[in-house]
């Protein structure tokens, strides 16, 4: 009866197991009947609902049931994955495993014999194909690898020397072994002394010095002094280490045999004259022109693109070179030729040539042995003055007495005529377009080397083009990293000129220049005619009665006085004209930007807050007020200008108020950061800048570009004052004031340059610390980057044999960052980003070694290795090799110089 009442009930009798089982089977049968009647979609929804209610253990039960009854198909990954992924997987196998994998199946054989797998393995050992495989040739690099391995000749050192000879100087085996043992013994003594010093320092350390911050103040007062014996040991250890480092530098091969094969010929001045003494082809007309361009020149790519065809040019890095390495680059480019003229386009002022980082050539260091040797050899590459040879320095040395002395001494050292611009013309590198000292040749130096129209375009927009080209270099340099620097610079310069649409502008400039030349000639004729009319006849008659030599001297003296007064007047007029232009540019900032923003703030439609307005424009407005007053004083003085008038006291008054500029330069980084932040966060300010930047009113310049003018103006002031003092007689009243004003402005300009240099070095170190993963803190006082070099790290398979027979294996790529006090070693990798054409380099920090503890050892070239050297640190060593022979010489030269300088400190 109970069973009858509970048959079709929803109640489940948990207490009665038999009834529970019977009722469960009935419900399963009912659900199965419904499941058979449902459609496929309904069945899927039902299963989905059931699986959602299952626990993990129940789902695992379902999975096990399927794995037992349904076999999962096992497929070959090489037939399913894309081919480049399969090749990437096979690239991790060594040659033996690749040959074994080729026997698995036909797809594996096809993949494991691809050239992209075997070519790196051959190149790692220096095995290159003697021909280029055709498109349909299959497995060429694998067959080449097998052929090279099967033909390896394993010889003992004596047999190898008898068959192939030796690249080193002949040495007995005992001598070489003794030398290596002596070096190892010396290194072992140094490390033992260092360990002893650490132990003794630990023993005498007081217990309260625990390494905390507060212990630093107690250390100097409470720590007992070391014993005299210990200090003697420490001094001995430091002396031994210094001696070992200097010995390693002296052991490096010199310029003539850096690779063991005299690859760098050293052509002395006598050798040059000997080469050309009997050479009839080296005539005046056939000798080429040579141009040397520094990478420190702003927008130097556009200068390279302005070079005329047929001019031999070399672009060199301002940092990371020595005078010896620069001379090597010049010799390589000339290839034994003598040139008619040589131009040096580098940074500098009216007293010094900023030729290289750490080498400012001036009157103080011109006679140093290395500097003097450099200029003497450089002068030997140029034709003598009798044949019309000359060296053109694109630095305004002709604008000061110290610069004239530099030119005179260079001419005496080399026997070659040196010339430079007078620097009277102001503006961004406008001095190269001004008058040049002594031009016995027909054309001006700029016309010899450059296209005038392109050079004038570059000179007028130098600083602004540099900001543009920074982003262009960043985008295009990865594509041109395999090209030479002068080739890539010409491509980037041509690209910039094309995007500026300069074709029509240059044509108009040529027409304008022709008209200007015609007007200059007419003005010269009129001035000569007026001078002839003004000469009184009685003077001629009185002088004719005297001695003709005395008459000649009087005429010469009068002409010099007239020329000096006229040139002094020209300099003052140029000063007034350039100051008027400078004040006009500052007024553009006030009228176009400051006034509208303040008007919007006062009308309750503020674009910027009062605080941001004060941060960005308060200093530049004060600078404008100061220079307007300075301009008024100059204008009043020039209204009644005469040879006896002075401008030195005006500059002294101006120099006493330079604290306004100090505030501007100190706050300049804050101004730029505030401007960028407001541009990103305030749409109204972004729209305001878009309306006003680079318009006709702003001379096609943006607001940051307009704010660059004050930093350029001080260099113009100094050049003009030097030129003014040069043409001011010694007895003139204004000469003392000019000297004081020059010293005052030079001191302030050095402060500005030092501040710029510190900011640039800080940004450079921050960028290196950002890109090198795991890099320690690099920001230290007086630290700066000298050179960056990419090398390959090698591993020697057997160090017991001699250098000429050692085999090396390429393990990874390195990038070396050379600072003035340390060497940073990092590994170099490559990462690829989807949808980008160029790859991105990645760097991982490995080690940092102080330069005074770094040993450098050269590895002579052999049939197995080229361009290699060893860097020994206190704990590790790196066997490195450069890609080109030039890179090795330049790197070792700079590294040797940096180590010597660090040990002199």
C-alpha positions in Angstrom: 0.0 0.0 0.0 3.0 2.3 0.8 4.6 1.5 -2.5 1.4 2.4 -4.3 1.1 5.8 -2.7 4.7 6.8 -3.3 5.1 5.6 -6.9 4.4 8.8 -8.7 5.3 11.2 -5.8 8.1 13.8 -5.7 8.9 12.6 -2.2 12.1 10.6 -1.9 12.2 8.0 0.9 15.8 8.5 2.2 15.2 6.1 5.1 14.1 3.2 3.0 17.0 2.3 0.7 15.1 -0.2 -1.4 12.3 2.2 -2.1 14.9 5.0 -2.7 16.7 2.8 -5.3 13.5 1.9 -7.0 12.3 5.5 -7.2 15.7 6.6 -8.5 15.5 4.1 -11.4 12.0 5.1 -12.3 13.1 8.8 -12.5 16.2 7.9 -14.6 13.9 5.9 -16.9 11.5 8.8 -17.2 14.3 11.4 -18.0 15.9 9.0 -20.5 12.5 8.7 -22.2 12.3 12.5 -22.4 15.9 12.7 -23.6 15.1 10.4 -26.5 12.2 12.6 -27.6 14.2 15.9 -27.5 15.9 17.5 -30.4 19.7 17.8 -30.7 19.6 21.4 -29.5 17.5 20.5 -26.5 19.8 17.7 -25.6 22.8 20.1 -25.8 21.1 22.6 -23.5 20.2 19.8 -21.0 23.8 18.6 -20.9 25.1 22.1 -20.5 22.7 22.6 -17.5 23.8 19.3 -16.0 27.6 20.1 -16.4 27.1 23.5 -14.7 25.7 21.8 -11.7 28.6 19.2 -11.5 31.5 19.6 -9.1 35.1 19.3 -10.1 35.3 15.6 -9.0 32.2 14.8 -11.2 33.7 16.6 -14.2 36.9 14.8 -13.7 34.9 11.5 -13.7 33.4 12.5 -17.1 36.8 13.3 -18.4 38.3 10.0 -17.3 35.3 8.1 -18.9 36.0 9.8 -22.2 39.7 9.2 -22.1 39.2 5.5 -21.5 36.6 5.0 -24.3 37.7 7.6 -26.9 41.3 7.6 -28.1 42.8 11.2 -28.6 44.5 11.6 -32.0 48.3 12.3 -31.7 49.4 14.6 -34.5 52.8 15.8 -35.6 53.3 19.4 -34.5 55.3 20.3 -37.6 52.3 19.6 -39.7 49.9 21.6 -37.6 51.9 24.6 -36.3 53.0 27.4 -38.7 56.4 26.8 -40.3 58.3 29.6 -38.5 57.2 28.2 -35.1 58.4 24.8 -36.0 61.7 26.2 -37.2 62.0 28.1 -34.0 61.6 24.9 -32.0 64.2 23.1 -34.1 66.7 26.0 -33.7 67.3 24.9 -30.1 68.8 21.6 -31.3 72.5 21.1 -31.8 73.8 19.8 -35.1 73.9 16.2 -34.0 70.3 16.3 -32.8 69.2 18.0 -36.0 70.7 15.2 -38.1 68.9 12.6 -35.9 65.6 14.5 -36.2 66.0 14.5 -40.0 65.6 10.7 -39.9 62.1 10.8 -38.2 59.9 11.7 -41.2 59.9 13.5 -44.5 58.4 16.7 -43.0 61.1 16.7 -40.2 63.8 16.1 -42.8 62.6 19.1 -44.9 62.5 21.4 -41.9 65.8 20.4 -40.2 67.8 21.0 -43.4 66.7 24.6 -43.9 69.5 27.1 -44.3 68.1 29.4 -41.6 69.0 26.7 -39.0 72.4 25.8 -40.3 73.7 29.2 -41.4 74.1 30.6 -37.8 75.9 27.4 -36.7 78.4 27.9 -39.6 78.9 31.6 -39.1 79.5 31.1 -35.4 82.7 29.2 -36.3 83.6 31.5 -39.2 82.6 29.0 -41.9 81.2 31.0 -44.8 79.8 29.6 -48.1 82.2 30.5 -51.0 79.2 31.1 -53.3 75.6 32.3 -53.1 73.0 29.5 -53.1 70.4 29.6 -55.9 66.7 29.9 -55.1 66.0 26.2 -55.7 69.2 24.8 -53.9 68.3 22.8 -50.8 70.5 22.2 -47.7 73.6 24.1 -48.9 74.6 25.3 -45.4 74.1 21.8 -43.9 76.4 20.2 -46.5 78.9 23.0 -45.9 78.8 22.4 -42.1 79.4 18.7 -42.6 82.2 19.4 -45.1 84.0 21.8 -42.7 83.7 19.5 -39.7 85.0 16.5 -41.7 88.0 18.5 -42.9 89.1 20.0 -39.6 92.9 19.8 -39.1 93.8 19.1 -35.4 97.5 19.9 -35.2 99.8 20.5 -32.3 101.3 24.0 -32.1 104.6 22.9 -33.7 102.9 21.3 -36.6 100.6 24.3 -37.1 103.6 26.7 -37.0 105.5 24.6 -39.6 102.5 24.5 -42.0 100.8 27.8 -41.6 103.4 30.0 -39.9 102.7 32.2 -36.9 101.0 35.6 -36.8 103.0 36.6 -33.7 106.6 37.5 -33.4 108.7 34.4 -33.1 108.8 33.3 -29.5 110.0 30.2 -27.8 107.5 28.0 -26.2 109.2 28.4 -22.8 109.1 32.2 -23.0 105.4 32.3 -23.8 104.6 29.8 -21.0 106.8 31.8 -18.5 105.0 35.0 -19.5 101.6 33.6 -18.9 102.7 32.0 -15.6 104.2 35.4 -14.5 101.0 37.2 -15.3 98.8 34.6 -13.5 101.1 34.8 -10.5 101.0 38.6 -10.3 97.2 38.5 -10.6 97.1 35.9 -7.8 99.2 38.1 -5.5 96.8 41.0 -6.1 93.7 39.0 -5.2 95.4 37.6 -2.1 96.4 41.1 -0.9 92.8 42.3 -1.4 91.5 39.4 0.6 94.0 40.0 3.4 93.0 43.7 3.5 89.4 42.8 3.8 90.1 40.4 6.7 92.2 42.9 8.6 89.7 45.6 8.1 87.0 43.3 9.5 89.1 42.6 12.6 89.8 46.2 13.5 86.2 47.3 12.9 84.5 48.3 16.2 81.4 46.4 17.2 79.1 49.4 17.2 79.8 50.1 13.5 77.0 47.9 12.1 76.5 49.3 8.7 73.4 51.4 9.6 72.9 55.0 8.7 73.8 56.3 12.2 77.0 54.4 12.2 78.4 56.5 9.4 78.7 59.5 11.7 80.5 57.5 14.4 82.9 55.8 12.1 85.2 58.8 11.5 85.5 59.6 15.2 85.5 56.2 16.9 87.2 53.9 14.4 90.8 53.3 15.3 93.4 53.8 12.7 95.0 50.9 10.9 98.5 49.9 11.7 101.4 51.2 9.7 102.2 47.8 8.4 98.6 47.2 7.2 98.6 50.6 5.5 101.9 49.7 3.8 100.3 46.4 2.6 97.3 48.2 1.3 99.5 50.8 -0.5 101.6 47.9 -2.0 98.4 46.2 -3.2 97.1 49.4 -4.9 100.5 50.0 -6.4 100.7 46.5 -7.8 97.2 46.7 -9.2 97.9 50.0 -10.9 101.2 48.6 -12.3 99.4 45.7 -13.7 96.7 47.8 -15.4 99.3 50.1 -16.9 101.3 47.1 -18.1 98.2 45.7 -19.8 97.7 49.1 -21.6 101.3 49.2 -22.7 101.1 45.7 -24.0 98.2 46.6 -26.4 99.2 46.7 -30.0 99.8 50.2 -31.4 98.2 51.7 -34.4 100.4 50.0 -36.9 99.8 46.4 -35.7 96.6 46.4 -33.8 95.5 43.2 -35.5 98.9 41.6 -35.7 99.2 42.3 -39.4 100.1 46.0 -39.7 96.6 46.9 -40.9 96.8 50.5 -40.0 99.5 52.3 -42.0 101.1 55.4 -40.4 102.0 57.9 -43.1 104.3 60.6 -41.8 104.8 64.0 -43.2 108.1 63.0 -44.9 106.4 60.0 -46.4 103.7 62.2 -47.9 106.2 64.5 -49.6 108.0 61.5 -50.8 104.9 60.0 -52.4 104.0 63.2 -54.3 107.5 64.4 -55.1 107.7 62.6 -58.4 104.0 62.3 -59.1 103.0 64.5 -62.0 99.3 63.6 -61.7 99.0 65.4 -58.3 98.5 68.8 -59.9 96.6 71.8 -58.5 93.5 71.0 -60.5 93.3 67.2 -60.0 93.7 67.2 -56.2 90.4 66.7 -54.4 88.8 68.6 -51.5 88.2 66.9 -48.1 85.6 67.8 -45.4 85.4 66.6 -41.8 82.0 67.0 -40.1 81.4 66.5 -36.4 78.2 64.9 -35.1 77.9 67.6 -32.5 76.8 70.1 -35.2 73.0 70.6 -34.9 71.1 68.8 -37.7 74.5 67.6 -39.2 72.5 65.3 -41.6 71.4 68.4 -43.5 74.9 69.7 -43.7 76.0 66.3 -45.1 73.3 66.5 -47.7 74.5 70.0 -48.7 77.9 68.7 -49.7 78.8 69.0 -53.4 79.5 66.0 -55.5 83.2 65.0 -55.6 84.0 66.2 -52.1 85.5 63.5 -49.9 83.6 63.7 -46.6 83.8 62.0 -43.2 81.2 62.2 -40.4 82.7 61.4 -37.0 81.2 61.0 -33.6 82.1 63.9 -31.2 82.1 61.6 -28.2 83.9 58.3 -28.1 87.0 59.1 -30.2 90.6 60.1 -29.6 92.8 62.3 -31.7 94.6 59.1 -32.9 91.4 57.4 -33.9 90.2 60.5 -35.7 93.4 60.7 -37.6 93.0 57.0 -38.6 89.5 57.8 -40.0 91.0 60.6 -42.1 93.8 58.5 -43.4 91.4 55.7 -44.4 89.1 58.1 -46.2 92.0 59.8 -48.1 93.6 56.4 -49.0 97.0 57.9 -49.7 95.7 61.0 -51.5 96.8 64.6 -50.9 94.0 67.1 -50.9 93.9 70.6 -52.2 91.9 71.9 -49.2 90.6 70.4 -46.0 87.5 71.8 -44.2 86.8 71.0 -40.5 83.2 71.6 -39.6 83.0 71.3 -35.8 81.6 73.0 -32.8 83.5 75.9 -31.1 83.7 79.6 -30.3 86.0 82.4 -31.1 88.8 81.1 -28.9 88.6 77.3 -29.0 87.8 74.4 -31.4 85.6 71.8 -29.7 87.0 69.0 -31.9 86.3 66.0 -29.7 84.9 65.3 -26.3 87.6 66.3 -23.9 89.7 67.9 -26.6 89.0 71.7 -26.8 91.8 73.0 -29.0 92.9 76.4 -27.8 96.0 78.5 -27.2 96.6 76.8 -23.9 96.8 73.1 -25.1 97.9 73.5 -28.7 101.5 72.6 -27.9 100.7 69.5 -26.0 102.5 66.5 -27.6 99.4 64.6 -28.7 97.6 67.7 -30.0 100.7 69.0 -31.8 101.3 65.6 -33.4 97.7 65.5 -34.6 97.9 68.8 -36.4 101.3 68.2 -37.9 100.1 64.9 -39.4 96.9 66.6 -40.5 98.8 69.3 -42.3 100.8 66.8 -44.1 97.7 65.6 -46.0 97.1 69.0 -47.5 99.0 70.6 -50.4 101.5 73.3 -49.3 100.6 77.0 -49.3 102.7 77.6 -52.4 100.4 75.2 -54.4 97.2 76.8 -53.1 96.6 74.4 -50.3 94.6 75.6 -47.2 92.7 74.3 -44.2 89.3 75.9 -43.5 88.1 75.9 -39.9 84.3 76.5 -39.8 84.7 78.1 -36.3 84.8 81.9 -35.7 88.4 82.0 -34.7 88.9 85.2 -36.7 86.7 87.1 -34.4 89.1 87.3 -31.5 92.8 87.9 -30.8 93.2 84.5 -29.1 91.6 82.8 -32.1 94.0 84.7 -34.5 96.9 83.4 -32.4 95.6 79.8 -32.7 95.5 80.2 -36.5 99.0 81.6 -36.6 100.5 78.8 -34.5 98.7 76.2 -36.5 100.1 77.6 -39.7 103.6 77.7 -38.2 103.3 74.1 -37.0 102.0 72.6 -40.2 103.4 74.9 -42.9 99.8 75.1 -44.3 97.6 78.1 -44.6 94.7 78.1 -42.0 91.7 80.3 -42.3 88.5 80.9 -40.4 85.4 83.2 -40.5 85.5 86.5 -38.7 82.2 85.7 -36.9 80.8 89.2 -37.3 77.5 87.9 -38.7 75.2 86.7 -35.9 72.5 84.1 -35.8 72.5 80.3 -35.7 75.9 79.4 -37.3 75.6 82.5 -39.5 79.3 83.1 -38.9 80.3 80.6 -41.6 78.5 82.8 -44.1 80.4 86.0 -43.0 83.8 87.2 -44.2 86.8 84.8 -44.0 90.3 85.7 -43.1 92.7 86.0 -46.1 91.3 84.3 -49.2 94.0 83.9 -51.8 91.7 81.5 -53.8 88.9 82.5 -56.0 85.9 81.1 -54.2 84.8 81.4 -50.6 85.3 78.2 -48.5 81.5 77.6 -48.2 81.2 77.6 -52.0 84.0 75.0 -52.3 82.3 72.3 -50.2 78.6 73.1 -50.1 75.6 74.0 -52.1 75.0 77.6 -51.0 71.2 77.5 -51.0 71.0 74.4 -48.9 73.7 75.6 -46.5 71.9 78.9 -46.0 68.6 77.1 -45.3 70.3 75.0 -42.7 72.2 77.9 -41.1 69.0 79.9 -40.6 67.0 77.0 -39.0 69.7 75.1 -37.2 68.4 74.7 -33.6 64.8 74.1 -34.7 65.8 71.4 -37.3 67.8 69.6 -34.5 64.7 69.1 -32.5 62.9 67.7 -35.6 65.8 65.4 -36.5 65.9 63.8 -33.1 62.6 62.1 -33.8 63.7 61.3 -37.4 66.9 59.7 -36.2 65.0 57.6 -33.7 62.7 56.3 -36.4 65.2 55.8 -39.2 68.4 54.8 -37.4 67.4 51.1 -36.9 66.9 50.9 -40.7 70.4 52.4 -41.4 72.5 50.7 -38.7 74.4 48.6 -41.2 75.3 51.7 -43.3 78.2 54.0 -42.8 77.5 57.1 -40.8 78.0 59.6 -43.7 75.7 57.5 -46.0 72.9 57.3 -43.4 73.4 61.0 -42.6 73.0 62.0 -46.3 69.8 59.9 -46.6 68.3 61.4 -43.5 69.3 64.9 -44.6 67.8 64.4 -48.1 64.6 63.0 -46.5 64.3 66.1 -44.3 64.9 68.5 -47.2 62.3 66.7 -49.4 59.7 66.9 -46.6 60.4 70.6 -46.1 59.4 71.2 -49.8 62.5 73.3 -50.2 62.7 73.2 -54.1 60.7 76.4 -54.7 62.3 78.1 -51.7 65.8 77.3 -52.9 65.1 78.6 -56.4 63.8 81.9 -55.0 66.9 82.1 -52.7 69.2 81.8 -55.7 67.4 84.7 -57.5 67.6 86.8 -54.4 71.3 86.1 -53.9 72.0 87.1 -57.4 70.3 90.4 -56.9 72.0 91.0 -53.6 75.4 90.3 -55.2 74.7 92.9 -57.9 73.7 95.5 -55.3 76.9 94.8 -53.3 79.0 95.4 -56.4 77.2 98.7 -57.2 77.7 99.9 -53.6 81.4 99.1 -53.8 81.8 101.1 -57.0 80.0 104.1 -55.4 82.1 104.0 -52.3 85.4 103.8 -54.3 84.2 106.8 -56.4 83.4 108.8 -53.3 86.7 108.1 -51.7 88.5 109.3 -54.9 86.5 112.5 -54.9 87.2 113.2 -51.2 91.0 113.0 -51.5 92.5 116.5 -51.5 95.0 117.4 -54.0 97.3 119.3 -51.7 98.0 116.2 -49.7 99.2 114.4 -52.8 101.4 117.3 -53.7 102.9 117.6 -50.3 103.6 113.9 -50.0 105.1 113.7 -53.5 107.9 116.0 -52.4 108.9 113.6 -49.6 110.4 110.2 -49.7 108.2 107.7 -51.7 108.7 105.1 -49.0 107.4 107.5 -46.4 104.5 108.3 -48.6 103.7 104.6 -48.9 103.8 104.2 -45.1 101.5 107.2 -44.5 99.0 105.9 -47.0 99.1 102.4 -45.4 98.7 103.8 -41.9 95.7 105.9 -42.9 94.1 103.0 -44.7 94.5 100.8 -41.6 93.0 103.4 -39.4 90.1 103.9 -41.8 89.6 100.1 -42.1 89.7 99.6 -38.3 87.2 102.3 -37.7 84.9 101.1 -40.5 85.0 97.5 -39.2 84.3 98.7 -35.7 81.3 100.6 -36.9 80.1 97.5 -38.9 80.4 95.4 -35.7 78.4 97.9 -33.7 75.7 98.1 -36.4 75.5 94.3 -36.5 75.1 94.3 -32.7 72.2 96.7 -32.9 70.6 94.9 -35.8 70.8 91.5 -34.1 69.6 92.9 -30.8 66.6 94.4 -32.5 65.8 91.0 -34.1 66.2 89.3 -30.8 63.9 91.6 -28.9 61.4 91.2 -31.7 61.3 87.5 -31.2 60.8 87.9 -27.5 57.9 90.3 -28.2 56.3 87.6 -30.3 56.1 85.4 -27.2 54.5 88.3 -25.3 52.0 89.4 -28.0 51.0 86.0 -29.4 51.0 83.9 -26.2 51.1 85.8 -23.0 48.7 88.7 -23.7 45.8 86.5 -25.1 46.2 84.0 -22.2 46.1 86.8 -19.6 43.0 88.4 -21.3 41.2 85.0 -21.2 42.0 84.7 -17.5 40.7 88.1 -16.7 37.4 87.5 -18.7 36.5 84.4 -16.7 37.2 82.2 -19.7 40.6 81.0 -18.5 42.6 78.7 -20.6 45.4 78.4 -18.1 45.4 79.1 -14.4 47.3 82.1 -13.0 49.9 79.7 -11.4 50.7 78.0 -14.7 50.9 81.4 -16.5 53.3 82.6 -13.9 55.5 79.5 -14.1 55.7 79.5 -17.9 56.0 83.2 -18.8 57.1 85.3 -15.9 60.8 84.8 -16.5 60.7 85.4 -20.3 58.7 88.7 -19.7 61.4 89.9 -17.4 64.1 89.0 -19.9 62.2 91.0 -22.5 62.0 94.0 -20.2 65.8 93.8 -19.6 66.7 93.5 -23.3 64.3 96.3 -24.3 66.2 98.6 -22.0 69.5 97.3 -23.4 68.3 97.9 -26.9 67.2 101.5 -26.1 70.7 102.2 -24.7 72.4 100.9 -27.8 70.1 102.8 -30.1 70.7 106.1 -28.2 74.5 105.5 -28.4 74.5 104.7 -32.2 72.5 107.8 -33.1 75.6 109.9 -32.7 78.2 107.2 -33.3 81.8 108.0 -34.0 85.2 106.4 -33.7 85.7 107.7 -30.1 82.4 106.5 -28.8 82.1 103.4 -26.4 79.7 100.6 -25.9 81.6 98.7 -23.2 79.9 100.5 -20.3 76.5 99.6 -21.7 77.5 95.9 -21.6 78.8 96.3 -18.1 75.5 97.7 -17.0 73.7 94.9 -18.8 76.0 92.3 -17.2 75.1 93.5 -13.7 71.5 92.5 -14.2 72.0 88.9 -15.5 70.2 87.4 -12.5 67.1 87.7 -14.6 68.6 85.3 -17.1 69.7 83.1 -14.2 66.1 82.6 -13.1 65.1 81.9 -16.7 67.7 79.2 -17.2 67.2 77.6 -13.8 63.4 77.3 -14.4 63.6 76.3 -18.1 63.2 72.5 -17.5 60.2 73.3 -15.2 58.7 75.5 -17.9 58.9 72.8 -20.5 57.4 70.1 -18.2 54.6 72.4 -17.2 53.9 73.3 -20.8 53.8 69.6 -21.8 51.6 68.7 -18.8 49.1 71.5 -19.7 49.1 70.5 -23.3 48.1 66.9 -22.4 45.5 67.7 -19.7 43.9 70.9 -20.9 42.2 70.7 -24.4 41.6 74.4 -24.6 45.4 75.1 -24.2 46.1 72.4 -26.8 43.8 74.0 -29.2 45.3 77.5 -28.4 48.8 76.2 -29.3 47.6 74.6 -32.4 46.1 77.9 -33.6 49.2 80.0 -32.9 52.2 77.7 -33.3 54.1 77.8 -36.5 52.2 80.6 -38.1 53.5 83.6 -40.1 53.3 85.8 -37.0 55.6 83.4 -35.1 58.0 83.1 -38.0 56.9 79.5 -38.5 58.2 78.6 -35.0 56.5 76.9 -32.0 56.5 78.2 -28.5 59.3 75.9 -27.3 61.4 76.9 -30.3 60.9 80.6 -29.4 62.1 80.0 -25.9 65.5 78.7 -27.2 66.5 82.2 -28.4 67.9 83.4 -25.0 70.4 80.5 -24.8 71.8 81.3 -28.2 72.1 85.0 -27.7 75.0 84.9 -25.2 77.3 83.2 -27.7 76.4 86.0 -30.2 77.2 88.6 -27.6 80.7 87.1 -27.0 81.5 86.8 -30.7 80.5 90.4 -31.4 82.5 91.7 -28.4 85.6 89.8 -29.5 85.3 91.2 -33.0 84.7 94.7 -31.5 87.8 94.4 -29.3 89.8 93.1 -32.2 89.2 96.3 -34.2 89.5 98.6 -31.2 93.0 100.2 -30.8 95.0 99.5 -27.7 94.9 103.1 -26.6 91.1 103.4 -27.0 89.1 104.1 -23.8 86.6 101.4 -24.7 89.1 98.6 -24.8 89.3 98.0 -21.0 85.5 98.0 -20.7 85.2 95.5 -23.6 87.7 93.2 -21.9 85.8 93.3 -18.6 82.4 92.8 -20.4 83.9 89.8 -22.3 85.1 88.2 -19.1 81.8 88.8 -17.4 79.7 87.3 -20.2 82.2 84.3 -20.7 81.8 83.4 -17.0 78.1 83.5 -17.3 78.1 81.6 -20.6 80.3 78.9 -19.0 77.7 78.6 -16.2 74.9 78.1 -18.8 77.0 75.6 -20.8 77.7 73.6 -17.6 74.1 73.6 -16.7 73.1 72.4 -20.2 75.8 69.7 -20.0 74.7 68.5 -16.6 71.1 68.2 -17.8 72.2 66.4 -21.0 74.4 63.9 -19.1 71.6 63.3 -16.6 69.1 62.5 -19.3 71.6 60.3 -21.1 72.3 58.3 -17.9 68.6 58.0 -17.1 67.9 56.7 -20.7 70.7 54.0 -20.3 69.3 53.0 -16.9 65.8 52.7 -18.4 66.7 50.6 -21.4 69.1 48.2 -19.5 67.1 45.8 -17.4 68.4 45.3 -13.9 70.8 48.2 -14.2 72.0 49.8 -11.0 71.8 53.5 -10.3 74.1 55.4 -12.8 73.5 59.0 -11.7 76.8 60.0 -10.0 78.5 63.4 -9.9 80.8 64.1 -12.9 80.0 60.8 -14.7 79.3 60.9 -18.4 79.1 58.5 -21.3 82.1 58.2 -23.7 81.3 55.5 -26.2 78.9 52.5 -26.8 80.2 49.4 -28.6 78.4 46.3 -29.8 80.6 43.2 -29.6 80.2 39.4 -29.7 81.1 37.4 -26.6 83.2 34.3 -27.4 84.1 31.2 -25.4 87.5 29.6 -25.9 87.2 25.8 -26.4 90.8 25.1 -25.2 93.0 27.7 -23.5 96.0 25.3 -23.2 97.1 25.9 -26.8 98.6 29.1 -28.3 96.5 32.0 -29.4 97.0 31.3 -33.2 95.4 27.8 -32.9 92.5 28.5 -30.5 88.9 27.9 -31.5 86.2 30.2 -30.2 82.5 29.8 -30.0 80.0 32.6 -30.2 77.9 32.5 -27.0 75.9 35.8 -27.1 75.9 39.4 -28.1 77.0 42.2 -25.7 76.8 46.0 -25.6 79.5 47.8 -23.8 78.8 51.2 -22.2 82.1 53.1 -21.5 81.8 55.9 -18.9 84.7 58.1 -17.7 85.0 56.0 -14.5 83.4 52.5 -15.2 82.6 50.0 -17.9 79.0 48.6 -18.0 78.6 45.2 -19.6 75.1 44.2 -20.8 73.8 41.4 -23.0 72.0 42.4 -26.2 68.9 40.7 -27.5 66.2 41.4 -30.1 62.5 41.5 -29.6 59.9 41.7 -32.4 56.6 43.5 -32.0 53.7 42.5 -34.2 52.9 44.9 -37.0 56.2 46.7 -36.8 58.8 46.6 -39.5 61.9 47.1 -37.3 63.0 45.0 -34.3 63.7 46.4 -30.9 66.9 45.8 -29.0 66.7 44.6 -25.4 69.6 44.8 -22.9 70.2 42.9 -19.6 72.7 44.1 -17.1 75.7 41.7 -16.5 78.4 43.6 -14.6 80.0 46.9 -14.0 83.8 47.3 -13.6 85.8 50.3 -12.4 88.2 51.4 -15.1 91.2 51.5 -12.7 90.7 47.8 -12.1 90.1 46.7 -15.7 92.8 44.8 -17.6 92.8 44.7 -21.4 94.5 42.0 -23.5 94.7 41.8 -27.2 94.1 38.6 -29.2 96.1 38.5 -32.5 94.1 37.7 -35.6 94.3 34.1 -36.8 92.5 31.9 -39.3 89.9 31.1 -36.6 89.2 34.6 -35.1 89.3 38.2 -36.1 89.2 41.6 -34.2 89.1 40.0 -30.7 90.3 41.2 -27.3 89.9 40.2 -23.6 88.5 42.3 -20.8 89.7 41.1 -17.4 87.7 42.3 -14.4 88.3 41.5 -10.7 86.0 38.5 -10.8 85.1 37.8 -14.4 86.5 38.1 -17.9 84.9 38.6 -21.3 86.4 37.5 -24.6 84.9 40.0 -27.1 85.1 40.5 -30.9 84.0 43.4 -33.0 82.4 43.1 -36.4 84.9 45.3 -38.2 88.6 45.9 -37.8 88.0 49.7 -37.5 85.6 49.2 -34.6 88.3 47.3 -32.7 90.9 49.9 -33.2 88.6 52.8 -32.3 87.3 51.0 -29.2 90.7 50.0 -27.8 92.0 53.5 -28.5 89.2 55.2 -26.6 89.2 52.6 -23.8 93.0 53.0 -23.3 92.6 56.8 -23.1 89.7 56.5 -20.6 91.6 54.1 -18.3 94.7 56.3 -18.2 92.6 59.4 -17.4 90.7 57.5 -14.6 94.0 56.5 -13.0 95.4 60.0 -13.2 92.6 61.3 -10.9 
